[in-house]
Amino acid sequence: MIESRERTLLIRDARVYDHDGDIHDPPIRDILVVGSRIASVTAPGEHMEAKGVATETIEARGKLIIPGFVNAHYHSYDVLAKGLLEDMPFDVWALHSQPAYFDKRTKDEIGIRTLLGALECLRNGITSSRI
């Protein structure tokens, strides 16, 4: 029996990606989260003791759960130039894409491009960044 005063979340019937398993047909699993930690990942229905304790249940049938990705290399100044320089030869791109060639940027621009970049990362499953 689970005894916890922390928030308990049960994610039911989700496909759970496991790179060492069948990546083309991930198994369906239930995931029990207690507080901020994954307590267990089991076959559907094995969390019967959690049904009465879970403060929230998410029905995830047809959804894929994957680990958060890490963006190991990121330039916030690229966010506002997305799509502008892709077809240029490398030497021309290098002259126009590097911050050393930019005018001084405002705090507002830096804030906006950082926020847009963060939203783009979250949209793509990136949950951590090494900046």
ROSE-4610 file (N, C-alpha, C; in Angstrom, 1 decimal, always signed):
// ROSE-4610
residu = [M/M/M/I/I/I/E/E/E/S/S/S/R/R/R/E/E/E/R/R/R/T/T/T/L/L/L/L/L/L/I/I/I/R/R/R/D/D/D/A/A/A/R/R/R/V/V/V/Y/Y/Y/D/D/D/H/H/H/D/D/D/G/G/G/D/D/D/I/I/I/H/H/H/D/D/D/P/P/P/P/P/P/I/I/I/R/R/R/D/D/D/I/I/I/L/L/L/V/V/V/V/V/V/G/G/G/S/S/S/R/R/R/I/I/I/A/A/A/S/S/S/V/V/V/T/T/T/A/A/A/P/P/P/G/G/G/E/E/E/H/H/H/M/M/M/E/E/E/A/A/A/K/K/K/G/G/G/V/V/V/A/A/A/T/T/T/E/E/E/T/T/T/I/I/I/E/E/E/A/A/A/R/R/R/G/G/G/K/K/K/L/L/L/I/I/I/I/I/I/P/P/P/G/G/G/F/F/F/V/V/V/N/N/N/A/A/A/H/H/H/Y/Y/Y/H/H/H/S/S/S/Y/Y/Y/D/D/D/V/V/V/L/L/L/A/A/A/K/K/K/G/G/G/L/L/L/L/L/L/E/E/E/D/D/D/M/M/M/P/P/P/F/F/F/D/D/D/V/V/V/W/W/W/A/A/A/L/L/L/H/H/H/S/S/S/Q/Q/Q/P/P/P/A/A/A/Y/Y/Y/F/F/F/D/D/D/K/K/K/R/R/R/T/T/T/K/K/K/D/D/D/E/E/E/I/I/I/G/G/G/I/I/I/R/R/R/T/T/T/L/L/L/L/L/L/G/G/G/A/A/A/L/L/L/E/E/E/C/C/C/L/L/L/R/R/R/N/N/N/G/G/G/I/I/I/T/T/T/S/S/S/S/S/S/R/R/R/I/I/I]
num = [1/1/1/2/2/2/3/3/3/4/4/4/5/5/5/6/6/6/7/7/7/8/8/8/9/9/9/10/10/10/11/11/11/12/12/12/13/13/13/14/14/14/15/15/15/16/16/16/17/17/17/18/18/18/19/19/19/20/20/20/21/21/21/22/22/22/23/23/23/24/24/24/25/25/25/26/26/26/27/27/27/28/28/28/29/29/29/30/30/30/31/31/31/32/32/32/33/33/33/34/34/34/35/35/35/36/36/36/37/37/37/38/38/38/39/39/39/40/40/40/41/41/41/42/42/42/43/43/43/44/44/44/45/45/45/46/46/46/47/47/47/48/48/48/49/49/49/50/50/50/51/51/51/52/52/52/53/53/53/54/54/54/55/55/55/56/56/56/57/57/57/58/58/58/59/59/59/60/60/60/61/61/61/62/62/62/63/63/63/64/64/64/65/65/65/66/66/66/67/67/67/68/68/68/69/69/69/70/70/70/71/71/71/72/72/72/73/73/73/74/74/74/75/75/75/76/76/76/77/77/77/78/78/78/79/79/79/80/80/80/81/81/81/82/82/82/83/83/83/84/84/84/85/85/85/86/86/86/87/87/87/88/88/88/89/89/89/90/90/90/91/91/91/92/92/92/93/93/93/94/94/94/95/95/95/96/96/96/97/97/97/98/98/98/99/99/99/100/100/100/101/101/101/102/102/102/103/103/103/104/104/104/105/105/105/106/106/106/107/107/107/108/108/108/109/109/109/110/110/110/111/111/111/112/112/112/113/113/113/114/114/114/115/115/115/116/116/116/117/117/117/118/118/118/119/119/119/120/120/120/121/121/121/122/122/122/123/123/123/124/124/124/125/125/125/126/126/126/127/127/127/128/128/128/129/129/129/130/130/130/131/131/131]
x = [+0.8/+0.0/+0.9/+0.5/+1.3/+0.8/+1.7/+1.4/+2.2/+1.6/+2.4/+1.4/+2.0/+1.2/+1.6/+2.5/+2.9/+1.9/+1.9/+1.0/+1.4/+0.3/+0.5/-0.2/+0.5/+0.0/+0.1/-1.0/-1.0/-1.3/-0.3/-0.5/-0.8/-2.0/-2.5/-2.4/-2.0/-2.1/-1.3/-0.1/+0.7/+1.7/+2.1/+3.2/+4.5/+5.4/+6.6/+7.8/+8.5/+9.7/+10.8/+11.4/+12.6/+13.5/+14.6/+15.5/+16.1/+16.1/+16.6/+15.5/+14.3/+13.2/+12.7/+11.5/+10.9/+10.6/+11.5/+11.3/+10.2/+9.8/+8.7/+7.3/+7.3/+6.0/+6.2/+6.4/+6.7/+5.6/+5.9/+4.9/+4.0/+2.8/+1.8/+2.1/+2.2/+2.6/+1.8/+1.7/+1.2/+2.4/+2.4/+3.5/+3.0/+3.6/+3.2/+4.2/+3.8/+4.7/+4.3/+5.2/+5.0/+5.9/+5.3/+6.0/+6.6/+7.9/+8.6/+9.4/+9.1/+9.9/+9.0/+9.5/+8.8/+9.0/+7.9/+7.9/+8.0/+7.2/+7.2/+6.6/+7.1/+6.5/+6.2/+4.9/+4.4/+3.4/+3.1/+2.0/+0.7/-0.2/-1.5/-2.2/-2.8/-3.6/-2.8/-1.5/-0.7/-0.6/-1.1/-1.1/-2.5/-3.1/-4.5/-4.5/-3.4/-3.3/-3.2/-2.8/-2.7/-4.0/-5.0/-6.2/-6.9/-6.9/-7.5/-6.6/-5.3/-4.4/-4.0/-4.1/-3.6/-4.5/-3.8/-4.5/-4.9/-4.3/-4.6/-4.3/-5.1/-4.9/-5.0/-4.1/-4.1/-4.3/-5.3/-5.6/-4.7/-3.7/-2.8/-2.8/-3.9/-4.1/-3.8/-2.9/-2.6/-1.5/-1.0/+0.1/+1.4/+2.5/+3.8/+4.6/+5.2/+6.0/+7.4/+8.2/+9.6/+10.4/+11.7/+12.4/+12.6/+12.8/+13.1/+14.5/+14.6/+15.8/+16.6/+18.0/+18.9/+19.4/+19.3/+19.9/+21.3/+22.3/+23.7/+24.3/+23.7/+24.3/+23.2/+23.2/+22.1/+22.5/+22.0/+22.3/+21.0/+20.7/+19.4/+19.3/+20.4/+20.3/+19.9/+19.9/+19.5/+17.9/+17.3/+15.8/+15.1/+15.5/+14.9/+15.3/+16.4/+16.8/+16.5/+15.7/+15.3/+14.7/+15.3/+14.8/+15.4/+16.2/+16.7/+18.1/+18.9/+20.2/+20.5/+19.5/+19.8/+20.3/+20.0/+20.4/+21.7/+22.3/+23.5/+24.8/+25.8/+27.1/+27.7/+28.5/+29.0/+29.7/+30.5/+31.3/+30.4/+29.3/+28.3/+27.5/+27.1/+26.4/+27.2/+28.5/+29.4/+29.5/+29.5/+29.6/+28.3/+27.1/+25.9/+25.2/+25.8/+25.0/+25.7/+26.9/+27.6/+27.3/+27.2/+26.8/+27.9/+29.1/+30.2/+29.9/+29.1/+28.7/+27.4/+26.7/+25.5/+25.7/+24.7/+24.7/+24.3/+24.5/+24.1/+22.7/+22.3/+20.9/+20.3/+19.0/+18.2/+17.9/+17.6/+17.2/+15.9/+15.0/+13.7/+13.9/+14.8/+15.1/+15.7/+16.6/+17.2/+16.2/+15.3/+14.3/+13.3/+12.9/+11.9/+12.5/+13.8/+14.4/+14.7/+15.0/+15.2/+13.9/+12.8/+11.5/+11.0/+11.1/+10.8/+11.6/+12.9/+13.7/+13.3/+13.0/+12.6/+11.3/+10.3/+9.1/+9.3/+10.2/+10.5/+11.1/+12.0/+12.6/+11.6/+10.7/+9.6/+8.7/+8.4/+7.5/+8.2/+9.5/+10.2/+10.7/+10.2/+10.6/+11.9/+12.5/+13.7/+13.4/+13.8/+13.5/+14.7/+15.9/+17.1/+18.0/+18.8/+19.6/+21.0/+22.0/+23.4/+23.8/+23.7/+24.0/+25.4]
y = [-1.2/+0.0/+1.2/+2.2/+3.5/+4.4/+4.9/+5.9/+7.1/+8.2/+9.4/+10.6/+11.7/+12.9/+13.8/+13.3/+14.0/+13.8/+14.6/+14.5/+13.2/+12.4/+11.1/+11.2/+10.8/+10.9/+9.5/+9.0/+7.7/+8.0/+7.7/+7.8/+6.4/+6.3/+4.9/+4.7/+3.4/+2.9/+3.7/+4.2/+5.0/+4.0/+4.3/+3.6/+4.2/+3.4/+4.0/+3.6/+4.6/+4.4/+3.8/+2.7/+2.1/+1.8/+2.5/+2.3/+0.9/+0.2/-1.2/-2.2/-1.7/-2.6/-2.4/-2.7/-2.6/-1.1/-0.5/+1.0/+1.2/+0.2/+0.4/+0.2/-0.6/-0.9/-0.9/+0.3/+0.4/-0.2/-0.9/-1.5/-0.5/-0.9/-0.1/-0.3/+0.8/+0.7/+1.7/+1.5/+2.5/+3.1/+4.4/+5.0/+5.7/+5.4/+6.0/+7.0/+8.2/+9.3/+9.8/+9.7/+10.2/+11.4/+12.5/+13.8/+14.1/+14.2/+14.6/+13.4/+12.2/+11.0/+9.9/+9.2/+8.1/+6.9/+6.5/+5.4/+4.1/+3.9/+2.6/+2.7/+1.8/+1.6/+0.2/-0.1/-1.5/-1.8/-3.0/-3.4/-2.8/-2.5/-1.9/-2.7/-2.0/-2.7/-3.1/-3.1/-3.5/-2.4/-1.2/-0.2/-0.1/-1.2/-1.2/-0.5/-0.6/+0.0/+1.5/+2.1/+3.5/+4.2/+3.4/+4.0/+4.9/+4.4/+5.2/+6.3/+6.2/+7.2/+8.3/+8.0/+9.0/+10.2/+11.4/+12.6/+13.1/+12.4/+12.7/+11.5/+11.3/+10.2/+10.8/+10.4/+10.8/+9.6/+9.5/+8.5/+8.8/+7.9/+8.2/+7.2/+6.5/+5.6/+6.3/+5.7/+6.3/+7.4/+7.6/+8.6/+7.9/+8.5/+8.0/+8.8/+8.2/+8.8/+8.5/+9.6/+9.5/+10.3/+9.9/+10.7/+12.1/+13.1/+14.4/+14.5/+15.3/+15.4/+16.5/+16.5/+17.6/+18.3/+19.6/+20.4/+20.7/+20.1/+20.3/+21.5/+22.1/+23.2/+24.1/+25.3/+26.2/+27.7/+28.4/+29.8/+30.6/+31.4/+32.1/+33.1/+33.6/+34.6/+34.0/+32.6/+32.0/+31.9/+32.0/+31.9/+32.9/+34.1/+35.1/+35.1/+34.3/+34.3/+32.9/+32.1/+30.8/+30.9/+30.2/+30.2/+31.3/+32.2/+33.3/+32.9/+32.1/+31.9/+30.5/+29.6/+28.2/+27.9/+28.8/+28.5/+29.3/+29.9/+30.7/+29.8/+30.1/+29.4/+29.6/+28.7/+28.8/+30.1/+30.6/+31.8/+33.0/+33.1/+34.2/+34.0/+32.8/+32.5/+32.9/+32.6/+32.9/+34.4/+35.2/+36.6/+37.2/+36.6/+37.2/+36.6/+35.5/+34.7/+34.9/+35.5/+35.5/+36.8/+36.7/+37.9/+39.0/+38.7/+39.7/+40.7/+40.3/+41.2/+42.0/+41.7/+42.4/+43.7/+44.6/+45.8/+45.3/+46.2/+45.9/+45.6/+44.5/+44.1/+44.6/+44.9/+45.4/+44.3/+44.7/+43.7/+43.0/+43.8/+43.3/+42.2/+42.4/+41.4/+40.2/+40.3/+39.2/+38.4/+39.1/+38.4/+37.7/+38.3/+37.7/+36.4/+36.6/+35.4/+34.3/+34.6/+33.6/+32.8/+33.6/+33.0/+32.2/+32.7/+31.9/+30.6/+30.7/+29.6/+28.5/+29.0/+28.0/+27.3/+28.1/+27.5/+26.5/+26.8/+25.9/+24.6/+24.7/+23.6/+22.7/+23.3/+22.5/+21.8/+22.5/+21.9/+20.7/+20.7/+19.5/+18.5/+18.6/+17.6/+17.8/+19.0/+19.2/+19.8/+19.1/+19.4/+19.9/+19.9/+20.4/+21.0/+22.0/+22.6/+22.8/+22.7/+23.0/+24.2/+25.3/+26.6/+27.1]
z = [+0.0/+0.0/+0.0/-0.8/-0.9/+0.2/+1.0/+2.0/+1.8/+1.4/+1.1/+1.2/+1.8/+1.8/+0.6/-0.2/-1.4/-2.5/-3.5/-4.6/-5.3/-5.7/-6.3/-7.7/-8.7/-10.1/-10.7/-11.2/-12.0/-13.4/-14.3/-15.7/-16.2/-16.8/-17.2/-18.7/-19.0/-20.4/-21.4/-21.0/-22.0/-22.6/-23.8/-24.4/-23.9/-23.4/-22.8/-23.6/-24.1/-25.0/-24.1/-24.6/-24.0/-25.1/-25.2/-26.3/-26.4/-25.3/-25.3/-25.6/-25.7/-26.0/-27.5/-27.7/-29.1/-29.4/-30.1/-30.3/-31.3/-32.1/-33.1/-32.5/-31.4/-30.7/-29.2/-28.6/-27.2/-26.4/-25.3/-24.4/-23.7/-23.4/-22.7/-21.2/-20.5/-19.1/-18.3/-17.0/-16.1/-15.3/-15.1/-14.4/-13.2/-12.0/-10.8/-10.4/-10.2/-9.7/-8.3/-7.4/-6.1/-5.8/-5.5/-5.4/-6.7/-6.8/-8.1/-8.6/-8.1/-8.6/-9.1/-10.1/-10.7/-9.7/-9.1/-8.1/-8.8/-9.9/-10.6/-12.0/-12.8/-14.2/-14.3/-14.4/-14.4/-15.6/-15.8/-16.7/-16.3/-17.2/-16.8/-15.7/-14.7/-13.7/-12.5/-12.5/-11.4/-10.3/-10.6/-9.6/-8.9/-8.7/-8.1/-6.7/-6.0/-4.7/-4.8/-5.9/-6.1/-6.5/-6.9/-7.4/-6.3/-5.1/-4.0/-3.5/-3.8/-3.2/-4.2/-5.5/-6.5/-6.4/-6.3/-6.3/-7.7/-8.7/-10.1/-10.9/-11.9/-12.9/-14.3/-15.1/-16.5/-17.3/-18.1/-19.1/-20.3/-20.6/-21.7/-22.8/-23.0/-24.1/-25.4/-26.2/-27.5/-27.4/-26.3/-26.1/-25.9/-26.2/-26.1/-25.0/-24.0/-23.0/-23.3/-23.4/-23.7/-22.6/-22.4/-21.4/-22.0/-21.1/-21.5/-22.2/-23.2/-24.0/-23.4/-23.6/-23.2/-24.4/-24.5/-25.6/-25.1/-25.7/-25.3/-26.0/-27.0/-27.7/-28.2/-27.7/-28.1/-28.2/-29.2/-29.3/-29.4/-28.4/-28.3/-29.5/-30.0/-31.0/-32.3/-32.5/-33.7/-33.8/-32.6/-32.6/-33.5/-33.5/-34.3/-35.8/-36.1/-37.5/-38.2/-37.5/-38.0/-39.4/-40.4/-41.7/-42.6/-42.1/-42.9/-43.6/-43.0/-43.5/-44.0/-44.0/-44.3/-45.7/-46.7/-48.1/-48.5/-47.5/-47.8/-47.8/-48.6/-48.5/-47.1/-46.7/-45.3/-45.0/-45.9/-45.6/-45.4/-46.2/-46.1/-44.8/-44.5/-43.3/-42.1/-42.1/-40.9/-40.7/-41.8/-41.7/-41.1/-41.4/-41.0/-39.7/-39.3/-38.2/-36.8/-36.7/-35.5/-34.7/-33.4/-32.6/-32.7/-32.9/-33.0/-34.1/-35.1/-36.2/-36.0/-34.9/-34.6/-33.9/-34.0/-33.2/-31.8/-30.8/-29.4/-29.3/-28.6/-28.5/-27.3/-27.4/-26.2/-25.3/-24.0/-23.0/-23.4/-24.0/-24.5/-25.5/-26.5/-27.5/-26.9/-26.1/-25.4/-24.6/-23.9/-23.2/-24.1/-25.1/-26.1/-26.8/-27.2/-27.9/-27.0/-25.7/-24.7/-24.4/-24.2/-24.0/-25.2/-26.4/-27.6/-27.7/-27.4/-27.5/-26.4/-25.2/-24.2/-24.6/-25.1/-25.6/-26.7/-27.6/-28.7/-28.1/-27.1/-26.5/-25.9/-25.1/-24.4/-25.4/-26.5/-27.6/-28.2/-28.2/-28.8/-27.8/-26.5/-25.6/-24.8/-25.0/-24.3/-22.9/-21.9/-20.5/-19.8/-20.4/-19.7/-20.8/-20.4/-21.3/-20.7/-21.5/-21.0/-21.8/-21.1/-21.7/-21.3]
